[in-house]
């Protein structure tokens, strides 16, 4: 199985459409279709059923997906190991984090990295979704979930707290919520289910069963913007909310702690440029 074709085949299997696979790989849709046809011809088997809802693997396709995933793991491991022994302070480092962490301290760390090692090029990926370090979607990640994968190395960066915030205009109109009422009579702004399912039940430890959901968002900065706009009460990191003059802290004595972790794959721990990026992030948090 040719790896270039297998890589496109895997993307089609994951995205379910040629268009989605093309977007994942940043190539054109026609190329995806041609490579899939070439792979099916080479294997002598139909790998996908073309349905109105997308591409569904055939039994042969399911076997081929398992084989292609094994090829991907081997290719990724080879690349990580080669990068792991790279002593050059130059080249690409991919960093994944959330928008709020990026704006609060990761961007400052990347400026430090650039000043000290200008030949290191940074690719910053900002998303609420966890990136896969084992599939080399990123070299480093800064996130609030500690990984369980034994191949990943994690370092605790800082402990932070979450609190409840609303705009002054919202509180002047609606008043402060009463404790123990599950935010009855109030509007809330929460994350999409795919980002933080817990928001459907609680915000900063307070049940929200009696609140009305005014808006769902998928990033922390949009959560903050919605609260500023007076759409409702939001759960925000206290390091963000307390420094925002447009927001008022509700029940300052109540907070929920969370941890921030720096994560990398063990194979990259010896890469000079990845290590330099990690050190810059650690130093930025220490400030």
Secondary structure by P-SEA (a helix, b strand, c coil): ccaaaaaaaaaaaaaccaaaaaaaacccaaaaaaaaaaaaaaacccccccccccbbbcaaaaaaaaaaaaaaaaaaaaaaaaaaaccccccbbbbbbcaaaaaccaaaaaaaaaaaccccccccccccbbbbcccccccccccccccccccbbbbbcbbbbbbbbbcaaaaaaccccccccccccbbbbbcccccccccccccccccccccccccccccaaaaaaaaaaccbbbbcccccccccccccccccccbbbbbbbbbbbccccccaaaaaaaaaaaaaaac
